[in-house]
Amino acid sequence: MDEVKYEIIPVSAIIVGCVGVIFFGGATILDLSLNIRTILENTNGALLIEIFGVFFGCLFLLSLYLILYCQKIIIADEYISIKRIKKTYSLRYSEITYFYEGSGNINTGNETKQLSFPAYEHWNGKNKKAAFRFLITKLEKNNVTPKISMKGIIPHLKGFKYL
């Protein structure tokens, strides 16, 4: 039997991340480079300039994380995987005990392993609806019901060995 496989790329999340990297990275560089004399002299406005630099720097790092967060979502007959730059993380449907969606993010897994990836609205591709239906059907066969929860907000990986 051929393996049904959907490959979904969250293009909108990648585009937003690229725009954020350009905008906030540029803002950080401009803020710090144009005001280097004020920062070094430690005058009255130096603290405010430093705060803006740190603020824009944090937004730059968040935008960079959004680009690196998830490059491809693979939904197959037996497993769901996410591919990040050089690594692929997979969970079999039989291992999944929960599926939380919240704030544009999906967290799925069990007590020891967890996968996070962008939610359905960020998926692109001609088969994104079929892929989502297929995913939900596979989860429901294993008695896992999708829930909208605050537990879906924070994206991270858990339980995978890093080499």
Secondary structure, DSSP 8 states (H G I E B T S, - for coil): ----EEEEB-HHHHHHHHHHHHHHHHHHHHHHHHTHHHHHHT-TTHHHHHHHHHHHHHHHHHHHHHHHH-SEEEEESSEEEEE-SS-EEEEEGGG--EEEEETTEEEEE-SS-EEEEE-GGG-BSTTHHHHHHHHHHHHHHTT---EE-GGGSS---BS----
